[in-house]
Amino acid sequence: MATFSYKAMNESGLNITGTLEADSMELAENLILSKGLIPSRVTEATAGSGGASLFSRLKAGMNTIKIGDLILFTKQFRSMMQAGVPILRLLQVLENQTENKILKEVIAQMGLDIKTGLTLHGAMKKHPLIFSPLYLSMVNAGEVSGSLPDILERLIGIIEHEAKIKSDIKSALQYPVMVVITLVIAFFVLLTFVIPKFAAIFAKAGIALPLPTQIAVFMYEILSNYWYILIGGTLGLIIGLHFYLKTPEGQYYKDVFLLKMPMFGSLFQKSAMSRFSSIFAMMQASGVPIMQAMEVLSGTIGNTAISREFDRVRDRIQEGQGIAGPLREARFFTPMVVDMVAIGEESGSMEDMLRQISVHYDDEVAYAVKGISDSIGPIMIVGLAAVVGFFALAIFLPMWDLTKMVK
């Protein structure tokens, strides 16, 4: 017999928690109902499960929500809303069929909050690590306008679109990262185990070492004599960078660096432009007020450097200067985005212009990812040839001299 913990509501509408023993989850729910309570969450208690709150477990990264889980949740939510399922019954169904434990608890808590009088937006707002500012703004706009299923449909499209872009970029970076790691490992193995043995042989033979061999021996001596300083310095640098990059200034300079990187900088900029235009278009279509849309966009562009520029744009828009003018003076916004927004303002077709921008930059991102994938191969081959060539010269040049000496 297992122990189950539960949350339930009594006849007075008060939330009650407790534990009971039952042979199965279904039997536990029946026992709770027999007490005149309405169960909102029933989970099997496990040793050591208490103590950590839902928020702290999410923050620590324990059993976090994957983008696929969020997309599936949103699709199921939208389908049942279109079918006319009441919100509390809808959440109960989603809770029962959701496999992710954290998301299951979040849905249960949302149900409890809605029973106490909160709106769906208010219940979701309590879980900022799962529902982004964009998600919350869209849900709020849907509740206010009474078109939540339609807005959720648009939201699903943008989430899937962003997941695809991230997946494409990750796939493009996977190969070079693996090659670089392999090169670094090979470099240290040759430097640590191969070069010292050959250097000892050449020293006994009294051969003057050529420059590549001298460089390799010098690097080996530095590595063998000062390894603790190198490791300590590297760890200190990594830890220092880790904490610095969590600060607002660190995030800003990191994102500026990413935007100025060769090859990858234009990819990140185009991805940000696509995100900006697609989200802005969706919020325009959903009837979100312009200043609220500006606030959401600032937090969802995904790049601190561009967000700071956009904050300045938003301040000037609030002063009544329109959108295209402030955008034209902001860094990182491409001329095409500025010109298309200006045309949209003049013609009253902002939503259509933004959708065209989004489609264009989606294609640009796809081409950029393909171009990077095609360029990485030759670059990696050159890097590999450089490492292999250096060690070949360091080893075989003195061996050639040794062979001539023997002859």
Buried (B, 14 or more C-beta within 10 A) or exposed (E): EBEBBBBBBEEEEEEBEEEBEBEEBEBBBEBBEEEEBBBBBBBEBEEEEEEEEBEEBBEEEEEBBEEEBBBBBBBBBBBBBEEEBEBBEBBBBBBEEBEBEBBBBBBBBBBBBBBEEBBBBBBBBBBEBBBBBBBBBBBBBBBBEEBBBBBBBBBBEBBBBBBEBEEBBEEBBEEBEEBEEEBEEBBEEBBBEBBBEBBEEBEEEEBEBBEBBBBBBEBBEEBEEEEEEEEEEEEEEEEEEEEEBEEEEBBBBBBBEBBEEEEBBBBBBBBBBBBBBBBBBBBBBBEBEBEEBBBBBBBBBBBBBBBBBBBEBBEBBEEEEBBBBBBBEBEBBBEBBBBBBBBBBEEEEBBBBBBBBBEBBBEBBBEBBEBBBEEBEEEBEEBBEEBEEBBEBBBBBBBEBBEEEEE
